[in-house]
Amino acid sequence: MNSPSFIIISGFNGKDAVILNRCLSKHYQIVAINEPAEVLAVLDSEAVDLLLCNTATKEFDALELLHQARKNHPETIRLLVGHLSHEETKKAINEAAIYQFLSNDWSISQIELLVSRALENKELSYRHRHLSRELKIAEDVLTKHQVKQHNDQNDTRFDKLIYCSPSMATLCNLAKKASSTNLPVLIQGETGTGKELIARGIHQNSDRNQQPLLVHNCGGMSDELLHSELFGHKRGAFTGAISDRLGLFPAADGGTVFLDEIADVSPTFQVSLLRFLQEGEVKPLGSDQVIECNVRIITACNQPLNALISKGLFREDLFYRLNGFQLNIPPLRKRSKDIEVLANFLVAKFAVEFNRKILGISSGVMEKFMLYHWPGNVRELENEIKRMIAINDGGTFITETSLSPHIAALKTKVNSVNRDLSLNGQTLKQKVEEIEAKIIADALVRQRWNQSKTAAELGLSRVGLANKIKRYELASEV
């Protein structure tokens, strides 16, 4: 629950200070301080939302105090009461940058309205900065971390999702089809598999991509707070609601809302969400007004909702409303073909971010990566590579000495070709052909069936490789 806004009133005489304290303390935390040094000390030690100063006291330089407050604490709203000369007005605007000022014949209703509007404006400014920063970060990351070797025509990606396995190719093809509709999407998968990346890809490839995508994690939130965040609230709807708040659904009108950990919402809130999905309308807390919202819903959870339905923990009718398209992301351990392409991409990406020159990943590290079961999925792989790059001096390959102990301790398997060289009833020619076919098949998988790159790796011509593929009847699994 949000705590009340903290306001300092300064420079008011005893009677006016009492009136302001009595009226404003109904909704805000108020403290009256008349010594400028004490005001600045409180600003340094506390998160002060608003500073209200009066110019009536000659011994009290309100403009200088507001000027100092602006320099050291620009996030604090500054209000001024009193008569100003022309020069003082210029100083108030240019140096103190006050939000607004009132004349000496102020009334308490004017003060209350001004404070309320100022705090509401601060809340809206915070929301705007938050959304703008999220969009800017997304654009910067996408631009900064474009890696040259992953931009050619042979790459396989869905927005920022990198993959080469058949299971992910099938999943992303379905996600692309979902993008062309307005149906809700349910994404299921273990933690760290990339559910939010899939959601962002669906939004970016949809006709809603010019409108916002707003993300909210529903885990561990009370019904009241969740209702406030998604549907909004009116001032005074609950303790701490000091101004109106626009919910995510109205804010994303025309766009998309991604709700993560949807399985954690209570049965009571499930009813509210079901009503929104049916009617397309929200009613903010404390309001009788109904707001229509044209929003596409994408939800995600890290456990199958069917299991929760059977236990009576999730409404079946809500499940069918959310399940327009169902995307089940396989864990990384079940798509080992993606590990190498992801690892190479992440090394190139974070080498730029950490300002390291990394030549690549050693074969020993990649073997360990293939053996590890990755309970944290892609997020764990990303963190492992970040750590390895951070401790690497640069100019070298990432080797097994950089691995985390639990991964480094894994015992690699002996290659099947080296393990069994016995003929087992075969002729020497047949055994050589078997080994050759295995080597070619492994190279094709490594190069994601790019025959030009595979031929170069094996020292064959493009035509020679094609003949061997046909001879050994090799086929891509994709």
DRENVEX-238908 format. One record per residue (C-alpha): x, y, z; chain; residue number from 1; residue in three letters. Coordinates in nm, 4 decimals. Example, Ala and Ser with C-alpha at 12.3 -4.5 7.8 and 13.67 -1.06 7.14 Angstrom:
<rs>
        px        py        pz  ch    i   aa
    1.2300   -0.4500    0.7800   A    1  Ala
    1.3670   -0.1060    0.7140   A    2  Ser
</rs>
This chain:
<rs>
        px        py        pz  ch    i   aa
    0.0000    0.0000    0.0000   A    1  Met
    0.1340    0.3451   -0.0877   A    2  Asn
    0.2260    0.5650    0.2126   A    3  Ser
    0.0811    0.9194    0.2331   A    4  Pro
    0.2730    1.1939    0.0558   A    5  Ser
    0.5239    1.3810    0.2747   A    6  Phe
    0.4839    1.7628    0.2736   A    7  Ile
    0.6899    2.0373    0.4448   A    8  Ile
    0.5265    2.3759    0.5134   A    9  Ile
    0.7682    2.6575    0.5912   A   10  Ser
    0.7508    3.0320    0.6663   A   11  Gly
    0.3892    3.0380    0.7929   A   12  Phe
    0.2917    3.2097    1.1196   A   13  Asn
    0.1442    3.0118    1.4066   A   14  Gly
   -0.2233    3.0491    1.3100   A   15  Lys
   -0.1772    2.9749    0.9403   A   16  Asp
    0.0518    2.6822    1.0195   A   17  Ala
   -0.2138    2.5320    1.2492   A   18  Val
   -0.4873    2.5706    0.9845   A   19  Ile
   -0.2731    2.4135    0.7119   A   20  Leu
   -0.1613    2.1310    0.9383   A   21  Asn
   -0.5157    2.0517    1.0485   A   22  Arg
   -0.6589    2.0449    0.6940   A   23  Cys
   -0.3762    1.8851    0.4981   A   24  Leu
   -0.2913    1.6192    0.7585   A   25  Ser
   -0.6206    1.4455    0.6754   A   26  Lys
   -0.4605    1.3138    0.3561   A   27  His
   -0.0861    1.3767    0.3836   A   28  Tyr
    0.2031    1.3561    0.6279   A   29  Gln
    0.2743    1.7184    0.7305   A   30  Ile
    0.5661    1.8784    0.9116   A   31  Val
    0.6066    2.2530    0.9770   A   32  Ala
    0.9665    2.3843    0.9789   A   33  Ile
    1.0627    2.7522    0.9703   A   34  Asn
    1.4420    2.7267    0.9793   A   35  Glu
    1.5824    2.6948    0.6215   A   36  Pro
    1.8773    2.4853    0.7412   A   37  Ala
    1.6412    2.2398    0.9069   A   38  Glu
    1.4268    2.2216    0.5916   A   39  Val
    1.7332    2.1387    0.3807   A   40  Leu
    1.8425    1.8766    0.6350   A   41  Ala
    1.5033    1.7037    0.6166   A   42  Val
    1.5140    1.7156    0.2359   A   43  Leu
    1.8523    1.5400    0.2522   A   44  Asp
    1.7311    1.2657    0.4850   A   45  Ser
    1.3693    1.2061    0.3776   A   46  Glu
    1.1771    1.1556    0.0534   A   47  Ala
    0.9812    1.4828    0.0535   A   48  Val
    0.7072    1.5054   -0.2089   A   49  Asp
    0.6157    1.8742   -0.1773   A   50  Leu
    0.7619    2.1907   -0.0206   A   51  Leu
    0.5173    2.4774    0.0498   A   52  Leu
    0.6807    2.8109    0.1414   A   53  Cys
    0.5462    3.1526    0.2434   A   54  Asn
    0.7177    3.4887    0.1717   A   55  Thr
    0.5337    3.6794    0.4460   A   56  Ala
    0.8159    3.6494    0.7030   A   57  Thr
    1.0901    3.9019    0.6272   A   58  Lys
    1.3578    3.7058    0.8150   A   59  Glu
    1.2753    3.4018    0.6020   A   60  Phe
    1.4140    3.3953    0.2433   A   61  Asp
    1.1617    3.1620    0.0799   A   62  Ala
    1.2983    3.2093   -0.2731   A   63  Leu
    1.6521    3.1162   -0.1726   A   64  Glu
    1.5247    2.8073    0.0118   A   65  Leu
    1.3247    2.6976   -0.2929   A   66  Leu
    1.6280    2.7659   -0.5119   A   67  His
    1.8458    2.5382   -0.2939   A   68  Gln
    1.5739    2.2744   -0.2914   A   69  Ala
    1.5581    2.2804   -0.6702   A   70  Arg
    1.9372    2.2330   -0.7025   A   71  Lys
    1.9676    1.9456   -0.4556   A   72  Asn
    1.6230    1.7826   -0.4761   A   73  His
    1.4611    1.8608   -0.8133   A   74  Pro
    1.2059    1.5814   -0.7688   A   75  Glu
    1.0373    1.7722   -0.4809   A   76  Thr
    0.7467    1.9887   -0.5959   A   77  Ile
    0.7914    2.3543   -0.4943   A   78  Arg
    0.4942    2.5837   -0.4177   A   79  Leu
    0.5062    2.9491   -0.3055   A   80  Leu
    0.2537    3.1702   -0.1235   A   81  Val
    0.2898    3.5487   -0.1027   A   82  Gly
    0.3266    3.8730   -0.2948   A   83  His
    0.6240    3.8968   -0.5348   A   84  Leu
    0.7848    4.1897   -0.7092   A   85  Ser
    0.8715    4.1694   -1.0773   A   86  His
    1.2328    4.0712   -1.0014   A   87  Glu
    1.1224    3.8172   -0.7416   A   88  Glu
    0.8816    3.6628   -0.9900   A   89  Thr
    1.1661    3.6199   -1.2414   A   90  Lys
    1.3777    3.4546   -0.9723   A   91  Lys
    1.0912    3.2266   -0.8690   A   92  Ala
    1.0458    3.1111   -1.2275   A   93  Ile
    1.4065    3.0954   -1.3485   A   94  Asn
    1.6026    2.9974   -1.0379   A   95  Glu
    1.3563    2.8235   -0.8070   A   96  Ala
    1.1410    2.6793   -1.0897   A   97  Ala
    0.8364    2.6715   -0.8650   A   98  Ile
    0.5360    2.4680   -0.9772   A   99  Tyr
    0.2869    2.7480   -0.8959   A  100  Gln
    0.2271    3.0302   -0.6458   A  101  Phe
   -0.0706    3.1901   -0.4696   A  102  Leu
   -0.1230    3.5440   -0.3446   A  103  Ser
   -0.1378    3.6429    0.0222   A  104  Asn
   -0.5184    3.6256    0.0317   A  105  Asp
   -0.5171    3.2491   -0.0128   A  106  Trp
   -0.7898    3.0229    0.1190   A  107  Ser
   -0.7494    2.6712    0.2503   A  108  Ile
   -0.9615    2.5308   -0.0358   A  109  Ser
   -0.7184    2.6865   -0.2856   A  110  Gln
   -0.4219    2.5340   -0.1021   A  111  Ile
   -0.5884    2.1902   -0.0896   A  112  Glu
   -0.6716    2.2010   -0.4629   A  113  Leu
   -0.3231    2.3215   -0.5580   A  114  Leu
   -0.1499    2.0526   -0.3488   A  115  Val
   -0.3794    1.7829   -0.4888   A  116  Ser
   -0.3177    1.8895   -0.8503   A  117  Arg
    0.0569    1.9147   -0.7946   A  118  Ala
    0.0821    1.5628   -0.6482   A  119  Leu
   -0.1425    1.4218   -0.9191   A  120  Glu
    0.0804    1.5798   -1.1832   A  121  Asn
    0.3854    1.4266   -1.0138   A  122  Lys
    0.2234    1.0818   -1.0272   A  123  Glu
    0.1379    1.1195   -1.3966   A  124  Leu
    0.4913    1.2410   -1.4704   A  125  Ser
    0.6324    0.9376   -1.2920   A  126  Tyr
    0.4122    0.7049   -1.4988   A  127  Arg
    0.5158    0.8782   -1.8198   A  128  His
    0.8854    0.8544   -1.7348   A  129  Arg
    0.8482    0.4890   -1.6375   A  130  His
    0.6774    0.3910   -1.9634   A  131  Leu
    0.9092    0.6048   -2.1756   A  132  Ser
    1.2166    0.4556   -2.0085   A  133  Arg
    1.0908    0.1010   -2.0669   A  134  Glu
    1.0335    0.1698   -2.4357   A  135  Leu
    1.3701    0.3458   -2.4692   A  136  Lys
    1.5562    0.0595   -2.2996   A  137  Ile
    1.3873   -0.1934   -2.5278   A  138  Ala
    1.4848    0.0049   -2.8378   A  139  Glu
    1.8437    0.0643   -2.7162   A  140  Asp
    1.9008   -0.3002   -2.6287   A  141  Val
    1.7689   -0.4127   -2.9656   A  142  Leu
    1.9942   -0.1658   -3.1497   A  143  Thr
    2.3069   -0.2065   -2.9367   A  144  Lys
    2.3196   -0.5836   -2.9298   A  145  His
    2.2652   -0.6628   -3.2955   A  146  Gln
    2.5356   -0.9161   -3.3715   A  147  Val
    2.6585   -0.9346   -3.7284   A  148  Lys
    2.6730   -1.3119   -3.7590   A  149  Gln
    2.3095   -1.3379   -3.6498   A  150  His
    2.1717   -1.1020   -3.9138   A  151  Asn
    2.2176   -1.3150   -4.2254   A  152  Asp
    1.9368   -1.4950   -4.4023   A  153  Gln
    2.0152   -1.8303   -4.2394   A  154  Asn
    1.9382   -1.7068   -3.8872   A  155  Asp
    1.6223   -1.8197   -3.7159   A  156  Thr
    1.4670   -1.5737   -3.4726   A  157  Arg
    1.1329   -1.4406   -3.3574   A  158  Phe
    1.1817   -1.0800   -3.2529   A  159  Asp
    1.4657   -1.1142   -2.9932   A  160  Lys
    1.4210   -1.4898   -2.9448   A  161  Leu
    1.7113   -1.6947   -3.0862   A  162  Ile
    1.6668   -2.0644   -3.1676   A  163  Tyr
    1.7408   -2.3414   -3.4156   A  164  Cys
    1.5555   -2.6414   -3.2712   A  165  Ser
    1.2488   -2.7870   -3.4494   A  166  Pro
    1.0334   -2.7511   -3.1363   A  167  Ser
    1.1024   -2.3773   -3.1080   A  168  Met
    1.0564   -2.3306   -3.4823   A  169  Ala
    0.7096   -2.4840   -3.4531   A  170  Thr
    0.6290   -2.2722   -3.1470   A  171  Leu
    0.7408   -1.9460   -3.3100   A  172  Cys
    0.5493   -2.0219   -3.6287   A  173  Asn
    0.2371   -2.0561   -3.4139   A  174  Leu
    0.3251   -1.7315   -3.2322   A  175  Ala
    0.3514   -1.5516   -3.5676   A  176  Lys
    0.0037   -1.6763   -3.6591   A  177  Lys
   -0.1261   -1.5581   -3.3223   A  178  Ala
    0.0240   -1.2137   -3.3931   A  179  Ser
   -0.2081   -1.1625   -3.6883   A  180  Ser
   -0.5172   -1.2031   -3.4678   A  181  Thr
   -0.6607   -1.0262   -3.1646   A  182  Asn
   -0.7193   -1.3497   -2.9741   A  183  Leu
   -0.5807   -1.3780   -2.6206   A  184  Pro
   -0.2635   -1.5847   -2.5842   A  185  Val
   -0.1669   -1.8140   -2.2960   A  186  Leu
    0.2077   -1.8841   -2.2682   A  187  Ile
    0.3140   -2.1722   -2.0424   A  188  Gln
    0.6694   -2.2648   -1.9585   A  189  Gly
    0.9239   -2.2965   -1.6803   A  190  Glu
    1.0874   -1.9905   -1.5270   A  191  Thr
    1.3511   -1.8394   -1.7539   A  192  Gly
    1.2326   -1.9929   -2.0822   A  193  Thr
    1.1511   -1.6582   -2.2445   A  194  Gly
    0.7771   -1.6123   -2.1960   A  195  Lys
    0.8001   -1.2326   -2.1914   A  196  Glu
    1.0155   -1.2340   -2.5075   A  197  Leu
    0.7463   -1.4387   -2.6850   A  198  Ile
    0.4807   -1.1912   -2.5644   A  199  Ala
    0.6836   -0.8934   -2.6896   A  200  Arg
    0.7383   -1.0677   -3.0227   A  201  Gly
    0.3638   -1.1258   -3.0632   A  202  Ile
    0.2921   -0.7600   -2.9863   A  203  His
    0.5639   -0.6275   -3.2198   A  204  Gln
    0.4375   -0.8444   -3.5062   A  205  Asn
    0.0726   -0.7473   -3.4531   A  206  Ser
   -0.1229   -0.4504   -3.5871   A  207  Asp
   -0.1176   -0.3089   -3.2314   A  208  Arg
    0.2578   -0.2453   -3.2386   A  209  Asn
    0.2134    0.1329   -3.2582   A  210  Gln
    0.0349    0.1239   -2.9215   A  211  Gln
    0.1940    0.0345   -2.5847   A  212  Pro
    0.2742   -0.3105   -2.4488   A  213  Leu
    0.2412   -0.2914   -2.0698   A  214  Leu
    0.3792   -0.5710   -1.8519   A  215  Val
    0.2670   -0.6639   -1.5005   A  216  His
    0.3638   -0.9519   -1.2705   A  217  Asn
    0.0597   -1.0688   -1.0755   A  218  Cys
    0.2523   -1.2806   -0.8253   A  219  Gly
    0.2222   -1.2026   -0.4553   A  220  Gly
   -0.0172   -0.9074   -0.4868   A  221  Met
   -0.3360   -0.8484   -0.2877   A  222  Ser
   -0.6648   -0.8217   -0.4744   A  223  Asp
   -0.7006   -0.4523   -0.3870   A  224  Glu
   -0.3539   -0.3613   -0.5097   A  225  Leu
   -0.3901   -0.5765   -0.8218   A  226  Leu
   -0.7267   -0.4163   -0.8969   A  227  His
   -0.5693   -0.0722   -0.8489   A  228  Ser
   -0.2762   -0.1507   -1.0803   A  229  Glu
   -0.4849   -0.3010   -1.3613   A  230  Leu
   -0.8195   -0.1184   -1.3370   A  231  Phe
   -0.7088    0.2038   -1.1659   A  232  Gly
   -0.8523    0.3846   -0.8642   A  233  His
   -1.0040    0.7146   -0.7606   A  234  Lys
   -0.8583    0.9373   -0.4926   A  235  Arg
   -0.9706    0.8230   -0.1481   A  236  Gly
   -1.0674    0.4722   -0.2635   A  237  Ala
   -0.8412    0.3296    0.0074   A  238  Phe
   -0.5817    0.4466    0.2575   A  239  Thr
   -0.2931    0.6038    0.0694   A  240  Gly
   -0.4879    0.6704   -0.2520   A  241  Ala
   -0.3992    1.0387   -0.2547   A  242  Ile
   -0.4782    1.0916   -0.6235   A  243  Ser
   -0.6517    0.9231   -0.9158   A  244  Asp
   -0.4508    0.6504   -1.0856   A  245  Arg
   -0.4989    0.5252   -1.4391   A  246  Leu
   -0.4892    0.1444   -1.4496   A  247  Gly
   -0.2842   -0.0571   -1.6985   A  248  Leu
   -0.5901   -0.1640   -1.8977   A  249  Phe
   -0.7083    0.1926   -1.9712   A  250  Pro
   -0.3449    0.3059   -2.0214   A  251  Ala
   -0.2877    0.0328   -2.2831   A  252  Ala
   -0.6073    0.1073   -2.4776   A  253  Asp
   -0.5471   -0.0054   -2.8353   A  254  Gly
   -0.2376   -0.2025   -2.7324   A  255  Gly
   -0.1457   -0.5136   -2.5346   A  256  Thr
   -0.1203   -0.6062   -2.1665   A  257  Val
    0.1047   -0.8964   -2.0644   A  258  Phe
    0.0116   -1.0508   -1.7284   A  259  Leu
    0.2821   -1.2793   -1.5911   A  260  Asp
    0.2234   -1.5381   -1.3148   A  261  Glu
   -0.1504   -1.5392   -1.3885   A  262  Ile
   -0.1867   -1.8623   -1.1884   A  263  Ala
   -0.1172   -1.6671   -0.8665   A  264  Asp
   -0.4281   -1.4444   -0.8783   A  265  Val
   -0.7016   -1.5226   -0.6256   A  266  Ser
   -1.0394   -1.6756   -0.7206   A  267  Pro
   -1.2007   -1.3402   -0.6351   A  268  Thr
   -0.9837   -1.1469   -0.8769   A  269  Phe
   -1.0316   -1.4177   -1.1397   A  270  Gln
   -1.3996   -1.3152   -1.1454   A  271  Val
   -1.3048   -0.9491   -1.2078   A  272  Ser
   -1.0660   -1.0475   -1.4867   A  273  Leu
   -1.3262   -1.2738   -1.6458   A  274  Leu
   -1.5787   -0.9883   -1.6455   A  275  Arg
   -1.3264   -0.7612   -1.8164   A  276  Phe
   -1.2536   -1.0223   -2.0842   A  277  Leu
   -1.6263   -1.0665   -2.1469   A  278  Gln
   -1.7314   -0.7014   -2.1475   A  279  Glu
   -1.4116   -0.5096   -2.2344   A  280  Gly
   -1.4915   -0.2638   -1.9540   A  281  Glu
   -1.3207   -0.1648   -1.6293   A  282  Val
   -1.4475    0.0196   -1.3243   A  283  Lys
   -1.1716    0.1862   -1.1166   A  284  Pro
   -1.1787    0.1347   -0.7407   A  285  Leu
   -1.3940    0.3974   -0.5752   A  286  Gly
   -1.5654    0.4976   -0.8996   A  287  Ser
   -1.9059    0.4310   -1.0543   A  288  Asp
   -1.7767    0.5199   -1.3994   A  289  Gln
   -1.7222    0.2372   -1.6486   A  290  Val
   -1.4313    0.2744   -1.8940   A  291  Ile
   -1.4247    0.0807   -2.2207   A  292  Glu
   -1.0832   -0.0653   -2.3111   A  293  Cys
   -0.9741   -0.2229   -2.6375   A  294  Asn
   -0.6861   -0.4315   -2.5035   A  295  Val
   -0.5324   -0.7590   -2.6139   A  296  Arg
   -0.4451   -0.9860   -2.3209   A  297  Ile
   -0.1396   -1.2132   -2.3168   A  298  Ile
   -0.0951   -1.4194   -2.0016   A  299  Thr
    0.1829   -1.6475   -1.8799   A  300  Ala
    0.2412   -1.8989   -1.6025   A  301  Cys
    0.5177   -2.1392   -1.5049   A  302  Asn
    0.2862   -2.4295   -1.4269   A  303  Gln
    0.0100   -2.5938   -1.6350   A  304  Pro
   -0.3253   -2.4308   -1.5647   A  305  Leu
   -0.5034   -2.7607   -1.6303   A  306  Asn
   -0.3526   -2.8991   -1.3092   A  307  Ala
   -0.4802   -2.5978   -1.1126   A  308  Leu
   -0.8259   -2.6318   -1.2654   A  309  Ile
   -0.8473   -2.9949   -1.1527   A  310  Ser
   -0.7596   -2.8818   -0.7972   A  311  Lys
   -1.0243   -2.6087   -0.8043   A  312  Gly
   -0.7630   -2.3306   -0.7832   A  313  Leu
   -0.8311   -2.1754   -1.1244   A  314  Phe
   -1.1621   -2.1074   -1.2974   A  315  Arg
   -1.2228   -2.3230   -1.6014   A  316  Glu
   -1.4300   -2.0529   -1.7771   A  317  Asp
   -1.1448   -1.8020   -1.7312   A  318  Leu
   -0.8974   -2.0551   -1.8710   A  319  Phe
   -1.1020   -2.0865   -2.1912   A  320  Tyr
   -1.1199   -1.7057   -2.2191   A  321  Arg
   -0.7402   -1.6764   -2.1898   A  322  Leu
   -0.6639   -1.9765   -2.4065   A  323  Asn
   -0.7257   -1.8317   -2.7534   A  324  Gly
   -0.3783   -1.9509   -2.8509   A  325  Phe
   -0.1760   -2.1733   -2.6192   A  326  Gln
    0.2025   -2.1652   -2.6503   A  327  Leu
    0.3996   -2.4171   -2.4442   A  328  Asn
    0.7697   -2.3257   -2.4347   A  329  Ile
    0.9895   -2.6341   -2.3888   A  330  Pro
    1.2657   -2.6092   -2.1245   A  331  Pro
    1.6201   -2.5616   -2.2501   A  332  Leu
    1.7202   -2.9164   -2.1502   A  333  Arg
    1.4665   -3.0501   -2.4031   A  334  Lys
    1.5996   -2.8376   -2.6908   A  335  Arg
    1.9729   -2.8853   -2.6594   A  336  Ser
    2.0241   -2.7760   -3.0213   A  337  Lys
    1.9466   -2.4224   -2.9077   A  338  Asp
    2.2209   -2.4167   -2.6442   A  339  Ile
    2.5114   -2.3599   -2.8842   A  340  Glu
    2.3433   -2.0914   -3.0940   A  341  Val
    2.2187   -1.9145   -2.7805   A  342  Leu
    2.5581   -1.9348   -2.6116   A  343  Ala
    2.7389   -1.7882   -2.9147   A  344  Asn
    2.4827   -1.5105   -2.9473   A  345  Phe
    2.4988   -1.4220   -2.5768   A  346  Leu
    2.8806   -1.4211   -2.5756   A  347  Val
    2.8862   -1.1761   -2.8664   A  348  Ala
    2.6155   -0.9642   -2.7037   A  349  Lys
    2.7688   -0.9379   -2.3565   A  350  Phe
    3.1241   -0.9030   -2.4864   A  351  Ala
    3.0102   -0.5684   -2.6285   A  352  Val
    2.8330   -0.4766   -2.3051   A  353  Glu
    3.1338   -0.5649   -2.0860   A  354  Phe
    3.3818   -0.4155   -2.3350   A  355  Asn
    3.5700   -0.7450   -2.3671   A  356  Arg
    3.7212   -0.8965   -2.6802   A  357  Lys
    3.6150   -1.2618   -2.6680   A  358  Ile
    3.7335   -1.4970   -2.9419   A  359  Leu
    3.4652   -1.7555   -2.8736   A  360  Gly
    3.3704   -2.0522   -2.6551   A  361  Ile
    3.5999   -2.3515   -2.6279   A  362  Ser
    3.4697   -2.6950   -2.7260   A  363  Ser
    3.5178   -2.8147   -2.3670   A  364  Gly
    3.2841   -2.5444   -2.2336   A  365  Val
    3.0250   -2.6256   -2.4983   A  366  Met
    3.0375   -2.9946   -2.4073   A  367  Glu
    2.9687   -2.9068   -2.0431   A  368  Lys
    2.6845   -2.6781   -2.1509   A  369  Phe
    2.5292   -2.9657   -2.3461   A  370  Met
    2.5506   -3.1975   -2.0435   A  371  Leu
    2.4063   -2.9526   -1.7909   A  372  Tyr
    2.0282   -2.9682   -1.7312   A  373  His
    1.9756   -2.5873   -1.6937   A  374  Trp
    1.6990   -2.5687   -1.4293   A  375  Pro
    1.6915   -2.1900   -1.4738   A  376  Gly
    1.6719   -2.2293   -1.8527   A  377  Asn
    1.7829   -1.9442   -2.0813   A  378  Val
    1.8012   -1.6946   -1.7941   A  379  Arg
    2.0493   -1.9210   -1.6140   A  380  Glu
    2.2550   -1.9634   -1.9330   A  381  Leu
    2.2565   -1.5859   -1.9756   A  382  Glu
    2.3763   -1.5291   -1.6185   A  383  Asn
    2.6455   -1.7973   -1.6524   A  384  Glu
    2.7830   -1.6353   -1.9672   A  385  Ile
    2.7718   -1.2875   -1.8106   A  386  Lys
    2.9761   -1.4153   -1.5170   A  387  Arg
    3.2270   -1.5953   -1.7423   A  388  Met
    3.2819   -1.2849   -1.9544   A  389  Ile
    3.3142   -1.0637   -1.6461   A  390  Ala
    3.6047   -1.2725   -1.5115   A  391  Ile
    3.7680   -1.3166   -1.8534   A  392  Asn
    4.0643   -1.0886   -1.9254   A  393  Asp
    3.9702   -1.0558   -2.2914   A  394  Gly
    4.1524   -1.1475   -2.6092   A  395  Gly
    4.1053   -1.5211   -2.5443   A  396  Thr
    3.8516   -1.8009   -2.5690   A  397  Phe
    3.6178   -1.8717   -2.2791   A  398  Ile
    3.7518   -2.1948   -2.1282   A  399  Thr
    3.6449   -2.4437   -1.8632   A  400  Glu
    3.8395   -2.2553   -1.5950   A  401  Thr
    3.5686   -1.9851   -1.6094   A  402  Ser
    3.2781   -2.2249   -1.5521   A  403  Leu
    3.0796   -2.2322   -1.2308   A  404  Ser
    3.1946   -2.5255   -1.0122   A  405  Pro
    2.8724   -2.7255   -1.0455   A  406  His
    2.8955   -2.7141   -1.4262   A  407  Ile
    3.2727   -2.7664   -1.4402   A  408  Ala
    3.2325   -3.0836   -1.2290   A  409  Ala
    3.0232   -3.2561   -1.4983   A  410  Leu
    3.1924   -3.5521   -1.6669   A  411  Lys
    3.1875   -3.5268   -2.0460   A  412  Thr
    3.1015   -3.8324   -2.2480   A  413  Lys
    3.3473   -3.9934   -2.4829   A  414  Val
    3.2519   -3.9402   -2.8455   A  415  Asn
    3.0743   -4.2465   -2.9828   A  416  Ser
    3.3041   -4.2552   -3.2870   A  417  Val
    3.6141   -4.2775   -3.0649   A  418  Asn
    3.4507   -4.5134   -2.8180   A  419  Arg
    3.3636   -4.7900   -3.0635   A  420  Asp
    3.6015   -4.8446   -3.3519   A  421  Leu
    3.5428   -5.2186   -3.3708   A  422  Ser
    3.4090   -5.3476   -3.7010   A  423  Leu
    3.1266   -5.5552   -3.5482   A  424  Asn
    3.0931   -5.7631   -3.8655   A  425  Gly
    3.1326   -5.4650   -4.1005   A  426  Gln
    3.3953   -5.4288   -4.3676   A  427  Thr
    3.6542   -5.1535   -4.3310   A  428  Leu
    3.4808   -4.9561   -4.6080   A  429  Lys
    3.1437   -4.9802   -4.4325   A  430  Gln
    3.2971   -4.8651   -4.1016   A  431  Lys
    3.4703   -4.5685   -4.2651   A  432  Val
    3.1438   -4.4673   -4.4348   A  433  Glu
    2.9590   -4.4916   -4.1013   A  434  Glu
    3.2138   -4.2641   -3.9350   A  435  Ile
    3.2093   -4.0218   -4.2311   A  436  Glu
    2.8297   -4.0017   -4.2207   A  437  Ala
    2.8411   -3.9286   -3.8468   A  438  Lys
    3.0998   -3.6520   -3.8898   A  439  Ile
    2.9003   -3.4898   -4.1733   A  440  Ile
    2.5726   -3.5128   -3.9782   A  441  Ala
    2.7301   -3.3510   -3.6696   A  442  Asp
    2.8791   -3.0697   -3.8809   A  443  Ala
    2.5425   -3.0034   -4.0474   A  444  Leu
    2.3732   -2.9742   -3.7071   A  445  Val
    2.6429   -2.7356   -3.5829   A  446  Arg
    2.5972   -2.5148   -3.8884   A  447  Gln
    2.2154   -2.5445   -3.8710   A  448  Arg
    2.2147   -2.7140   -4.2111   A  449  Trp
    2.3842   -2.4266   -4.3865   A  450  Asn
    2.5530   -2.6366   -4.6533   A  451  Gln
    2.7950   -2.3657   -4.7655   A  452  Ser
    2.9343   -2.3233   -4.4114   A  453  Lys
    2.9393   -2.7010   -4.3542   A  454  Thr
    3.1298   -2.7643   -4.6776   A  455  Ala
    3.3857   -2.4990   -4.5792   A  456  Ala
    3.4301   -2.6551   -4.2341   A  457  Glu
    3.4819   -3.0048   -4.3780   A  458  Leu
    3.7011   -2.8907   -4.6667   A  459  Gly
    3.4552   -3.0120   -4.9286   A  460  Leu
    3.2982   -2.8459   -5.2286   A  461  Ser
    2.9307   -2.7513   -5.2111   A  462  Arg
    2.8487   -3.0145   -5.4748   A  463  Val
    3.0635   -3.2777   -5.3011   A  464  Gly
    2.8780   -3.2215   -4.9724   A  465  Leu
    2.5404   -3.2417   -5.1478   A  466  Ala
    2.6394   -3.5759   -5.3033   A  467  Asn
    2.7428   -3.7173   -4.9642   A  468  Lys
    2.4174   -3.5970   -4.8031   A  469  Ile
    2.2255   -3.7783   -5.0732   A  470  Lys
    2.4482   -4.0867   -5.0528   A  471  Arg
    2.4103   -4.1252   -4.6746   A  472  Tyr
    2.0415   -4.0198   -4.6858   A  473  Glu
    2.0943   -3.7432   -4.4275   A  474  Leu
    1.7963   -3.5204   -4.3541   A  475  Ala
    1.7384   -3.2107   -4.1420   A  476  Ser
    1.5170   -3.2564   -3.8361   A  477  Glu
    1.3819   -2.9005   -3.8699   A  478  Val
</rs>
